[in-house]
């Protein structure tokens, strides 16, 4: 199992509309691609939240091939839409992991 991990710090000023957009539009669009089997979302605790809250969204794929297909065919467009909509009011970094146990 492969986990595509997105960690995002979101400005307080857009947190509520961003969460609605994420849950109602962005995540459903990603899941509709059929490349991930499930997703989970977390809010980090015990973090400096003076500049915004930090969230982690994890998407689970059965293979690296599914992840690579997502990254090549869909991720650039989805990332551009995010930046077009939210500008510089968020910071994101992405990692990919393999479940070992």
PASEBA-1860 file (N, C-alpha, C; in nm, 3 decimals):
! residues 101
1> XXXXXXXX> 0.085/-0.117/0.000/0.000/0.000/0.000/0.089/0.124/0.000 ~ 0.055/0.220/-0.084/0.128/0.345/-0.098/0.042/0.457/-0.040 ~ 0.107/0.546/0.034/0.036/0.660/0.094/0.095/0.789/0.036 ~ 0.008/0.866/-0.027/0.044/0.998/-0.077/0.001/1.096/0.031 ~ 0.096/1.163/0.091/0.074/1.244/0.211/0.089/1.393/0.177 ~ -0.014/1.471/0.204/-0.010/1.615/0.184/-0.020/1.684/0.320 ~ 0.078/1.766/0.353/0.076/1.844/0.476/0.058/1.989/0.436 ~ -0.045/2.053/0.493/-0.084/2.187/0.449/-0.106/2.277/0.570
9> XXXXXXXX> -0.039/2.390/0.572/-0.065/2.495/0.672/-0.152/2.599/0.603 ~ -0.269/2.623/0.659/-0.368/2.710/0.597/-0.391/2.834/0.683 ~ -0.393/2.951/0.621/-0.413/3.076/0.693/-0.548/3.075/0.764 ~ -0.552/3.131/0.883/-0.677/3.137/0.959/-0.789/3.205/0.880 ~ -0.753/3.305/0.800/-0.854/3.384/0.728/-0.933/3.303/0.626 ~ -0.880/3.189/0.581/-0.951/3.109/0.480/-0.979/2.967/0.527 ~ -0.954/2.939/0.654/-0.964/2.800/0.700/-1.102/2.740/0.676 ~ -1.208/2.809/0.715/-1.343/2.751/0.699/-1.380/2.730/0.553
17> XXXXXXXX> -1.367/2.832/0.466/-1.402/2.806/0.325/-1.310/2.704/0.259 ~ -1.183/2.702/0.299/-1.090/2.603/0.244/-1.133/2.462/0.282 ~ -1.170/2.442/0.409/-1.215/2.309/0.452/-1.338/2.265/0.375 ~ -1.434/2.354/0.356/-1.554/2.320/0.277/-1.516/2.281/0.135 ~ -1.431/2.362/0.073/-1.387/2.332/-0.063/-1.314/2.198/-0.069 ~ -1.226/2.175/0.026/-1.149/2.052/0.029/-1.240/1.930/0.039 ~ -1.334/1.935/0.132/-1.421/1.820/0.158/-1.532/1.802/0.055 ~ -1.578/1.911/-0.003/-1.690/1.902/-0.098/-1.647/1.895/-0.244
25> XXXXXXXX> -1.529/1.947/-0.276/-1.486/1.951/-0.415/-1.354/1.877/-0.441 ~ -1.250/1.921/-0.372/-1.115/1.875/-0.406/-1.096/1.725/-0.381 ~ -1.123/1.679/-0.260/-1.106/1.536/-0.229/-1.199/1.449/-0.313 ~ -1.327/1.484/-0.328/-1.413/1.401/-0.415/-1.361/1.394/-0.559 ~ -1.305/1.504/-0.610/-1.250/1.502/-0.746/-1.132/1.405/-0.756 ~ -1.045/1.408/-0.656/-0.931/1.317/-0.656/-0.977/1.172/-0.644 ~ -1.070/1.146/-0.555/-1.116/1.008/-0.536/-1.191/0.956/-0.658 ~ -1.257/1.043/-0.731/-1.331/1.001/-0.850/-1.238/0.952/-0.961
33> XXXXXXXX> -1.110/0.983/-0.953/-1.014/0.936/-1.053/-0.995/0.785/-1.048 ~ -1.024/0.725/-0.933/-1.012/0.580/-0.919/-0.870/0.531/-0.893 ~ -0.779/0.621/-0.862/-0.639/0.581/-0.840/-0.608/0.558/-0.692 ~ -0.693/0.607/-0.605/-0.676/0.590/-0.461/-0.797/0.515/-0.406 ~ -0.774/0.430/-0.307/-0.882/0.348/-0.252/-0.951/0.413/-0.133 ~ -0.880/0.499/-0.062/-0.938/0.569/0.052/-0.853/0.690/0.086 ~ -0.906/0.771/0.176/-0.833/0.888/0.222/-0.863/0.909/0.370 ~ -0.772/0.981/0.436/-0.789/1.019/0.577/-0.737/1.161/0.592
41> XXXXXXXX> -0.796/1.231/0.686/-0.756/1.369/0.711/-0.731/1.388/0.860 ~ -0.626/1.463/0.890/-0.587/1.488/1.028/-0.558/1.637/1.047 ~ -0.578/1.684/1.168/-0.532/1.817/1.206/-0.419/1.796/1.305 ~ -0.305/1.858/1.279/-0.190/1.841/1.368/-0.215/1.917/1.499 ~ -0.181/1.853/1.608/-0.191/1.914/1.740/-0.052/1.950/1.789 ~ -0.047/2.032/1.890/0.079/2.073/1.952/0.175/2.134/1.850 ~ 0.118/2.214/1.759/0.196/2.285/1.659/0.177/2.435/1.682 ~ 0.271/2.515/1.636/0.256/2.660/1.639/0.150/2.696/1.535
49> XXXXXXXX> 0.032/2.736/1.583/-0.077/2.768/1.491/-0.099/2.919/1.479 ~ 0.002/2.998/1.514/-0.013/3.144/1.507/-0.032/3.192/1.363 ~ 0.023/3.121/1.267/0.008/3.160/1.126/-0.096/3.076/1.053 ~ -0.155/2.981/1.121/-0.258/2.897/1.060/-0.253/2.756/1.114 ~ -0.359/2.683/1.085/-0.368/2.544/1.127/-0.299/2.455/1.025 ~ -0.251/2.340/1.072/-0.184/2.245/0.984/-0.268/2.119/0.974 ~ -0.295/2.077/0.851/-0.373/1.958/0.822/-0.288/1.860/0.742 ~ -0.320/1.733/0.756/-0.257/1.628/0.677/-0.368/1.549/0.609
57> XXXXXXXX> -0.358/1.535/0.478/-0.451/1.452/0.403/-0.369/1.340/0.341 ~ -0.414/1.217/0.366/-0.344/1.100/0.314/-0.436/1.026/0.217 ~ -0.383/0.995/0.101/-0.454/0.918/-0.001/-0.383/0.784/-0.015 ~ -0.458/0.676/-0.017/-0.402/0.542/-0.019/-0.420/0.480/-0.157 ~ -0.309/0.431/-0.214/-0.309/0.368/-0.346/-0.259/0.225/-0.334 ~ -0.307/0.139/-0.420/-0.265/0.000/-0.418/-0.126/-0.020/-0.475 ~ -0.079/0.075/-0.558/0.051/0.056/-0.622/0.119/0.190/-0.647 ~ 0.251/0.184/-0.665/0.326/0.303/-0.706/0.282/0.351/-0.843
65> XXXXXXXX> 0.241/0.258/-0.929/0.196/0.296/-1.063/0.074/0.389/-1.054 ~ -0.018/0.361/-0.963/-0.135/0.449/-0.944/-0.090/0.588/-0.898 ~ 0.003/0.591/-0.804/0.057/0.717/-0.755/0.126/0.794/-0.869 ~ 0.211/0.726/-0.945/0.282/0.792/-1.055/0.184/0.845/-1.160 ~ 0.082/0.769/-1.190/-0.019/0.815/-1.286/-0.086/0.943/-1.235 ~ -0.121/0.944/-1.107/-0.181/1.064/-1.049/-0.086/1.183/-1.061 ~ 0.040/1.163/-1.023/0.136/1.272/-1.024/0.161/1.326/-1.166 ~ 0.165/1.240/-1.265/0.194/1.282/-1.401/0.073/1.342/-1.472
73> XXXXXXXX> -0.044/1.279/-1.456/-0.160/1.318/-1.535/-0.252/1.419/-1.467 ~ -0.258/1.420/-1.335/-0.361/1.498/-1.268/-0.309/1.601/-1.167 ~ -0.201/1.570/-1.098/-0.153/1.656/-0.991/-0.119/1.799/-1.036 ~ -0.050/1.818/-1.149/-0.016/1.957/-1.187/-0.140/2.046/-1.205 ~ -0.244/1.994/-1.266/-0.366/2.072/-1.287/-0.435/2.101/-1.154 ~ -0.442/2.000/-1.068/-0.507/2.020/-0.938/-0.429/2.118/-0.851 ~ -0.298/2.112/-0.855/-0.218/2.206/-0.777/-0.236/2.349/-0.830 ~ -0.241/2.364/-0.961/-0.261/2.497/-1.019/-0.396/2.554/-0.976
81> XXXXXXXX> -0.500/2.472/-0.979/-0.632/2.518/-0.934/-0.630/2.563/-0.790 ~ -0.557/2.489/-0.706/-0.547/2.527/-0.565/-0.480/2.663/-0.550 ~ -0.370/2.684/-0.622/-0.300/2.812/-0.614/-0.384/2.925/-0.675 ~ -0.455/2.897/-0.783/-0.541/2.999/-0.843/-0.651/3.041/-0.747 ~ -0.704/2.946/-0.670/-0.815/2.974/-0.579/-0.768/3.037/-0.448 ~ -0.659/2.987/-0.392/-0.618/3.027/-0.256/-0.491/3.110/-0.251 ~ -0.422/3.124/-0.362/-0.303/3.208/-0.366/-0.195/3.163/-0.269 ~ -0.137/3.260/-0.202/-0.028/3.232/-0.110/-0.074/3.218/0.034
89> XXXXXXXX> -0.201/3.188/0.053/-0.256/3.176/0.189/-0.244/3.034/0.244 ~ -0.164/2.952/0.178/-0.136/2.818/0.230/0.004/2.776/0.186 ~ 0.058/2.684/0.261/0.187/2.623/0.228/0.165/2.472/0.232 ~ 0.214/2.402/0.131/0.194/2.257/0.126/0.324/2.188/0.091 ~ 0.342/2.072/0.150/0.449/1.985/0.102/0.397/1.843/0.097 ~ 0.450/1.769/0.004/0.399/1.636/-0.026/0.509/1.533/-0.011 ~ 0.470/1.416/0.040/0.561/1.302/0.051/0.486/1.177/0.007 ~ 0.561/1.075/-0.025/0.501/0.946/-0.059/0.567/0.842/0.032
97> XXXXX> 0.484/0.751/0.083/0.532/0.651/0.178/0.479/0.516/0.138 ~ 0.544/0.413/0.188/0.498/0.276/0.169/0.464/0.219/0.305 ~ 0.347/0.158/0.316/0.308/0.091/0.439/0.393/-0.034/0.454 ~ 0.458/-0.051/0.570/0.544/-0.167/0.592/0.485/-0.265/0.692 ~ 0.384/-0.222/0.767/0.323/-0.314/0.862/0.180/-0.272/0.888
END
